[in-house]
Amino acid sequence: MSAPRLKIIRGPEPGREFELVGDAITIGRGTRNEIIIRDNEVSKEHCRLIRVLDDYELHDLESTNGTFVNGKRVERDGHTLSQGNLVELGFSILLEFIPGEPTGDTSALLQKAALESRRTRFYLIIKRSSLASADEYALENKEVTLGRSMENDIVIPEPEVSKQHMRLVRSDDGYVLEDIGSLNGTYINDVRLAEHSPTLLRIGDVVRVGTSLEMRYTDESLLKTKSTRKTAEHLPARDTSPAIAKQHQTQALKAIKAEALDRHVFLAYARSEWDTVSSKLFAYLRDHGIAVWVDQALNPETEAWNQALEQVLTEGACLLVVASPEAVGTPYVRRSVNRFIARGKPVVVLGYKETNLPMMLQKAPFVPYDSASPEQSFRRILSEMIKANVPRQRP
């Protein structure tokens, strides 16, 4: 099978062809690129080709003069190249994409190998230091992003994780991992990745971020049922083992005792609505400098939960209620509202579902939840936090 190629139509060395043989190929005028084009219109690192199954996706690397396919600018999600595509770098470089062609008897074998690769499932087993149990995420999309921001496919609200931390892109041989400019870096088997240097993951590789996040890349699911597996949502089910649960509760209690909660917002919600809205609101506020405390790590009605709840009710700066019939019917949510109002502390309400608010909440600042644009609702909540003089930290 002949490899796909890029052919220079306009620019230095017209007619020259570059074979595309790697999982990730950078193009630019710098000497570290796999394809070097020496022209002032071309940025030092201009664009990147990433192999996805049998195709190549073209991604611009924030070049000065842009990357275009058939006259259309390549946007953030990239462009999958096909036969006859004309790639422009700035105004002076024009390349033609020529796909590879199968030859002889080897084509059937190569097609079979590609098919087998597509059938292989890959998973990330993610362990966070703040939680006792690990999570399993099935990697099902061609591209998967991970970071603190709720815009990612996998959201990890840990301080050491950047808003947009890393990207995984499916190739014929598995997933290629790329650090996309994180603050604390990404390590594979304790070797730090260079920024924007895609690396093919091997089964068993351990990916680490700081001391709070560790991920193992595997092709075997550790879960018996798909219903307990995560795909694009974060925040895990807790380990139900009594010993692990007790240990986790003790650790969470010690952690909260070590913090000054007088600067924290207490987020009160129905636990059944954690994945759908509360976790995303939590991540958004944390990303914008608001210290938020939730009880997700603790089992309700345990000694550790009661002690932690008592502390945040006493010290918390503001109460934020995710209002729904389930939430307002939860005793601890109603008790929390009573305590904050009795102490003259601010209370803010996000109206997640239509519900009859108790009288004590009817005068609190109210923001309706917009399911079509959740971030717009969260932005208004942030504004109410600022009005309530909740202190902001550096995101």
PLY file of the C-alpha trace (Angstrom):
ply
format ascii 1.0
element vertex 395
property float x
property float y
property float z
element edge 394
property int vertex1
property int vertex2
end_header
0.00 0.00 0.00
1.44 3.37 -0.98
1.46 6.00 1.73
-0.67 9.16 1.44
1.26 12.23 0.36
1.28 15.99 0.31
2.51 17.54 -2.93
3.74 21.13 -3.22
1.76 22.91 -5.95
2.80 26.47 -5.10
5.78 27.48 -2.97
9.42 26.41 -2.65
10.27 23.22 -4.55
7.05 22.82 -6.60
6.32 19.16 -7.32
8.06 17.85 -4.20
6.07 15.21 -2.36
6.08 14.33 1.35
5.01 10.83 2.39
2.74 10.76 5.45
3.79 7.80 7.60
3.46 8.87 11.23
0.58 9.14 13.67
1.29 12.84 14.16
3.10 15.03 11.63
3.81 18.72 12.18
4.34 21.17 9.34
6.17 24.47 9.69
9.32 26.36 8.92
11.09 25.29 12.15
13.68 22.52 12.03
11.82 20.32 14.53
8.87 19.72 12.20
8.48 16.48 10.28
7.69 18.51 7.14
9.75 21.69 6.86
8.61 24.42 4.47
10.91 27.43 4.52
8.69 30.38 3.72
7.91 33.54 5.67
4.16 32.90 5.31
4.58 29.65 7.27
4.72 29.80 11.07
7.44 28.04 13.02
4.90 25.36 13.91
2.05 25.97 11.50
-0.24 22.92 11.48
-0.40 19.25 12.37
-1.68 16.10 10.71
-3.07 13.43 13.04
-3.86 9.96 11.75
-7.36 8.83 12.74
-8.03 5.24 11.62
-7.45 5.35 7.83
-7.58 9.13 7.51
-5.52 12.18 8.37
-7.02 15.12 10.21
-5.49 18.56 9.68
-5.31 20.94 12.67
-4.05 24.51 12.70
-1.57 25.33 15.48
-2.65 28.93 15.98
-0.56 29.97 12.99
-0.19 33.63 12.11
-1.55 33.36 8.57
-3.95 30.46 8.99
-4.47 27.02 7.46
-7.10 26.52 4.72
-8.61 23.54 2.87
-10.21 24.33 -0.50
-10.35 27.98 0.54
-12.08 27.37 3.88
-10.22 28.10 7.09
-9.52 25.08 9.31
-11.39 25.60 12.57
-10.71 24.25 16.07
-12.15 20.77 15.36
-9.85 20.24 12.39
-10.57 18.91 8.90
-10.40 15.31 7.64
-8.47 15.29 4.38
-9.76 13.51 1.28
-8.56 13.07 -2.29
-8.09 16.31 -4.18
-8.11 18.56 -1.11
-5.95 21.63 -1.58
-4.23 22.83 1.57
-3.08 26.44 1.82
-0.64 27.73 4.42
-1.05 31.47 4.49
-1.18 32.97 1.00
1.92 31.58 -0.71
1.94 27.82 -0.01
-0.44 25.41 -1.76
-0.32 21.65 -1.18
-2.37 18.84 -2.70
-3.40 15.86 -0.58
-2.99 12.51 -2.35
-4.42 9.53 -0.42
-2.60 6.22 -0.29
-3.57 3.36 -2.59
-3.59 -0.36 -1.75
-1.39 -2.50 -4.03
-1.15 -6.27 -4.50
-2.28 -8.92 -2.03
-1.15 -6.90 0.97
-4.16 -4.58 0.71
-6.57 -7.17 2.12
-4.27 -7.82 5.08
-3.90 -4.12 5.77
-7.64 -3.57 5.57
-8.20 -6.47 7.95
-5.66 -5.03 10.42
-7.34 -1.64 10.25
-10.72 -3.27 10.88
-9.38 -5.11 13.92
-7.96 -1.84 15.25
-11.37 -0.21 14.94
-12.93 -3.03 16.94
-10.49 -2.64 19.82
-11.93 -0.73 22.76
-9.71 1.42 24.93
-10.26 2.69 28.45
-8.78 5.10 30.99
-8.78 3.99 34.61
-8.62 7.29 36.48
-7.61 7.62 40.13
-7.92 10.96 41.89
-6.19 11.52 45.21
-9.30 13.27 46.57
-11.45 10.16 46.04
-11.06 6.63 47.35
-12.25 4.75 44.27
-11.08 4.81 40.67
-13.27 5.52 37.61
-13.31 3.83 34.25
-13.88 5.88 31.11
-14.56 4.20 27.77
-12.80 6.08 24.96
-15.43 5.97 22.23
-14.90 9.15 20.19
-12.23 9.99 17.64
-11.10 12.86 19.85
-11.43 13.13 23.63
-10.39 16.17 25.66
-9.68 16.20 29.40
-9.44 19.13 31.79
-11.10 21.17 34.55
-13.44 23.09 32.26
-16.92 21.67 31.77
-16.40 22.01 28.00
-14.16 18.92 28.04
-15.34 15.39 27.32
-13.82 14.22 30.61
-14.05 16.83 33.36
-11.65 16.47 36.29
-12.16 19.28 38.86
-8.72 19.02 40.49
-6.56 22.12 41.14
-3.50 20.63 39.39
-5.49 19.96 36.21
-5.66 22.84 33.71
-8.92 24.01 32.15
-7.91 22.37 28.87
-5.18 19.95 29.83
-4.81 17.14 27.27
-6.26 15.65 24.12
-6.51 12.01 22.99
-6.98 11.27 19.29
-7.76 7.82 17.88
-5.24 6.38 15.40
-4.86 2.99 13.71
-2.76 1.80 16.65
-4.80 3.25 19.51
-4.96 6.70 21.05
-2.39 9.46 20.65
-2.01 11.70 23.73
-1.10 15.38 23.50
-0.57 17.96 26.25
-2.32 21.11 25.01
-0.45 23.73 26.99
-1.19 22.71 30.58
0.36 24.53 33.53
1.54 21.48 35.49
2.38 19.24 32.56
1.51 15.67 31.61
3.72 12.67 32.38
3.71 9.24 30.71
5.47 6.65 32.87
7.05 9.56 34.80
8.51 11.17 31.66
7.14 14.65 30.99
5.60 15.23 27.57
6.78 18.21 25.60
3.93 20.63 24.93
2.05 19.90 21.68
4.06 16.70 21.06
1.55 13.89 20.40
2.65 10.50 21.72
1.09 7.11 20.98
-0.07 5.41 24.18
0.83 1.78 24.79
-1.32 -0.62 26.78
-0.41 -0.31 30.46
1.01 3.21 30.19
0.45 5.34 33.30
-0.38 9.00 32.68
0.06 11.38 35.61
-0.75 15.01 36.39
0.94 16.35 39.53
0.16 14.31 42.64
-3.63 14.38 42.33
-4.36 12.48 39.13
-3.17 9.14 37.77
-4.60 7.35 34.72
-3.89 3.89 33.34
-4.46 3.22 29.63
-5.85 -0.23 28.90
-7.84 -2.28 26.39
-9.64 -4.31 29.05
-12.67 -3.10 30.97
-12.50 -3.60 34.73
-16.24 -3.14 35.13
-18.78 -5.90 34.78
-21.61 -3.75 33.46
-21.54 -0.83 31.08
-24.10 1.02 33.17
-21.44 1.85 35.76
-18.89 3.05 33.21
-18.25 6.72 32.48
-17.83 8.07 28.97
-18.02 11.87 28.83
-19.15 12.75 32.34
-16.95 12.98 35.40
-17.33 12.32 39.08
-17.49 8.73 40.15
-19.72 6.38 41.97
-18.26 5.75 45.41
-16.73 2.42 46.38
-19.35 0.61 48.42
-16.86 -1.49 50.35
-17.41 -0.63 54.08
-13.67 -0.48 54.80
-12.94 1.77 51.82
-15.96 3.94 52.57
-14.87 4.47 56.17
-11.31 5.28 55.11
-12.58 7.72 52.47
-14.89 9.48 54.93
-12.04 9.89 57.43
-9.75 11.35 54.75
-12.45 13.76 53.55
-13.16 14.88 57.11
-9.47 15.54 57.79
-9.24 17.50 54.55
-12.14 19.76 55.41
-10.85 20.32 58.96
-7.62 21.56 57.45
-9.38 24.21 55.32
-10.79 27.61 56.19
-14.36 27.34 54.94
-15.27 30.94 55.66
-14.34 31.72 52.02
-16.29 28.81 50.54
-19.64 28.52 48.81
-21.64 25.51 49.95
-23.36 23.87 46.99
-26.55 22.07 48.07
-28.30 19.80 45.55
-30.06 16.47 45.05
-27.47 13.74 44.67
-29.39 12.22 41.77
-28.71 15.47 39.86
-24.95 15.60 40.42
-23.94 14.34 36.97
-26.60 16.29 35.06
-26.03 19.80 36.43
-24.35 20.17 39.83
-20.94 18.82 38.82
-20.84 21.19 35.85
-21.80 24.17 38.00
-19.14 23.14 40.51
-16.46 23.00 37.81
-17.51 26.33 36.28
-17.34 28.23 39.59
-14.01 26.66 40.53
-12.63 27.65 37.12
-13.68 31.24 37.80
-12.05 31.55 41.20
-14.93 30.64 43.52
-14.04 28.15 46.26
-16.88 25.63 46.33
-17.49 22.83 48.85
-19.68 19.81 48.10
-20.41 16.68 50.12
-20.11 14.31 47.15
-17.13 12.49 48.71
-19.04 11.60 51.89
-21.85 9.16 52.49
-24.97 10.93 53.85
-25.95 10.53 57.49
-22.57 9.12 58.52
-20.59 10.64 61.37
-18.04 12.11 58.98
-20.79 13.62 56.81
-22.57 15.17 59.81
-19.37 16.73 61.18
-18.32 18.11 57.79
-21.80 19.48 57.14
-21.87 21.18 60.53
-18.57 22.88 59.83
-19.58 24.22 56.42
-22.94 25.40 57.77
-21.08 27.32 60.47
-18.21 28.72 58.41
-19.47 28.85 54.80
-19.65 32.26 53.11
-22.69 31.61 50.92
-25.22 28.87 50.14
-25.98 28.00 46.52
-29.04 25.79 46.06
-29.67 23.82 42.87
-33.46 23.89 43.18
-35.64 21.00 42.03
-38.45 18.99 43.62
-35.87 16.40 44.68
-33.57 18.98 46.23
-36.13 21.01 48.17
-37.58 17.77 49.48
-34.20 16.73 50.93
-34.03 17.40 54.71
-30.39 18.49 54.78
-30.97 21.02 51.98
-33.87 22.60 53.86
-31.86 22.59 57.09
-28.95 24.27 55.31
-31.23 27.01 53.95
-32.63 27.64 57.45
-29.17 27.89 58.98
-27.78 30.32 56.41
-30.84 32.59 56.47
-30.94 32.56 60.28
-27.32 33.73 60.37
-27.92 36.45 57.78
-25.68 34.82 55.19
-26.41 35.11 51.47
-28.37 32.38 49.69
-28.58 32.09 45.87
-30.86 29.75 43.92
-30.35 28.09 40.53
-33.79 26.98 39.34
-32.85 23.67 37.73
-36.37 22.23 37.55
-39.75 23.82 38.03
-40.66 23.51 41.69
-42.59 25.26 44.43
-39.87 27.03 46.39
-40.30 27.14 50.16
-41.16 30.60 51.47
-37.68 31.03 52.94
-36.17 30.80 49.42
-38.64 33.00 47.58
-36.77 36.23 48.34
-33.33 34.83 47.49
-31.67 35.83 44.19
-33.00 33.38 41.59
-31.40 32.34 38.28
-33.42 30.04 35.98
-31.49 27.21 34.39
-31.26 27.39 30.60
-30.74 23.83 29.31
-29.90 25.17 25.84
-27.12 27.36 27.24
-26.05 26.17 30.71
-22.95 28.37 30.71
-25.15 31.47 30.39
-26.99 30.43 33.56
-23.71 29.69 35.34
-22.38 33.11 34.33
-25.37 34.72 36.01
-24.78 32.63 39.12
-21.18 33.86 39.17
-22.47 37.42 38.97
-24.70 36.79 41.98
-21.71 35.36 43.87
-19.79 38.55 43.20
-22.74 40.69 44.29
-22.87 38.68 47.52
-19.21 39.61 48.15
-18.02 36.02 47.93
-14.22 36.25 47.73
-12.61 35.06 44.51
-9.36 33.21 44.27
-7.00 33.08 41.35
-8.43 30.48 38.91
0 1
1 2
2 3
3 4
4 5
5 6
6 7
7 8
8 9
9 10
10 11
11 12
12 13
13 14
14 15
15 16
16 17
17 18
18 19
19 20
20 21
21 22
22 23
23 24
24 25
25 26
26 27
27 28
28 29
29 30
30 31
31 32
32 33
33 34
34 35
35 36
36 37
37 38
38 39
39 40
40 41
41 42
42 43
43 44
44 45
45 46
46 47
47 48
48 49
49 50
50 51
51 52
52 53
53 54
54 55
55 56
56 57
57 58
58 59
59 60
60 61
61 62
62 63
63 64
64 65
65 66
66 67
67 68
68 69
69 70
70 71
71 72
72 73
73 74
74 75
75 76
76 77
77 78
78 79
79 80
80 81
81 82
82 83
83 84
84 85
85 86
86 87
87 88
88 89
89 90
90 91
91 92
92 93
93 94
94 95
95 96
96 97
97 98
98 99
99 100
100 101
101 102
102 103
103 104
104 105
105 106
106 107
107 108
108 109
109 110
110 111
111 112
112 113
113 114
114 115
115 116
116 117
117 118
118 119
119 120
120 121
121 122
122 123
123 124
124 125
125 126
126 127
127 128
128 129
129 130
130 131
131 132
132 133
133 134
134 135
135 136
136 137
137 138
138 139
139 140
140 141
141 142
142 143
143 144
144 145
145 146
146 147
147 148
148 149
149 150
150 151
151 152
152 153
153 154
154 155
155 156
156 157
157 158
158 159
159 160
160 161
161 162
162 163
163 164
164 165
165 166
166 167
167 168
168 169
169 170
170 171
171 172
172 173
173 174
174 175
175 176
176 177
177 178
178 179
179 180
180 181
181 182
182 183
183 184
184 185
185 186
186 187
187 188
188 189
189 190
190 191
191 192
192 193
193 194
194 195
195 196
196 197
197 198
198 199
199 200
200 201
201 202
202 203
203 204
204 205
205 206
206 207
207 208
208 209
209 210
210 211
211 212
212 213
213 214
214 215
215 216
216 217
217 218
218 219
219 220
220 221
221 222
222 223
223 224
224 225
225 226
226 227
227 228
228 229
229 230
230 231
231 232
232 233
233 234
234 235
235 236
236 237
237 238
238 239
239 240
240 241
241 242
242 243
243 244
244 245
245 246
246 247
247 248
248 249
249 250
250 251
251 252
252 253
253 254
254 255
255 256
256 257
257 258
258 259
259 260
260 261
261 262
262 263
263 264
264 265
265 266
266 267
267 268
268 269
269 270
270 271
271 272
272 273
273 274
274 275
275 276
276 277
277 278
278 279
279 280
280 281
281 282
282 283
283 284
284 285
285 286
286 287
287 288
288 289
289 290
290 291
291 292
292 293
293 294
294 295
295 296
296 297
297 298
298 299
299 300
300 301
301 302
302 303
303 304
304 305
305 306
306 307
307 308
308 309
309 310
310 311
311 312
312 313
313 314
314 315
315 316
316 317
317 318
318 319
319 320
320 321
321 322
322 323
323 324
324 325
325 326
326 327
327 328
328 329
329 330
330 331
331 332
332 333
333 334
334 335
335 336
336 337
337 338
338 339
339 340
340 341
341 342
342 343
343 344
344 345
345 346
346 347
347 348
348 349
349 350
350 351
351 352
352 353
353 354
354 355
355 356
356 357
357 358
358 359
359 360
360 361
361 362
362 363
363 364
364 365
365 366
366 367
367 368
368 369
369 370
370 371
371 372
372 373
373 374
374 375
375 376
376 377
377 378
378 379
379 380
380 381
381 382
382 383
383 384
384 385
385 386
386 387
387 388
388 389
389 390
390 391
391 392
392 393
393 394
